[in-house]
């Protein structure tokens, strides 16, 4: 689906004060003639469908929140970073070269 591909790329402009679903829906309509033929409300529904803060699934999660609380492609989001770190048993927020306790035995 075209909306999914565009949202995964995530080249929408980032506003300093806010960056919500409405802003992404407006951007999406500007990127595609197919999206432009839909009403803003319909495109907003597509954006809402692809947005997710569901820790138990990433099935339909194409966009999520970044560390600043603004929408971002899932691969660049803080949700993805936290999930990846959890799978690697690594705490989030660790800087390169910083050490952490890896087990109770340490």
Beta strands, then each sheet from edge to edge (+ up, - down):
strand 1: 63-65
strand 2: 71-73
sheet 1: 1+ 2-
end
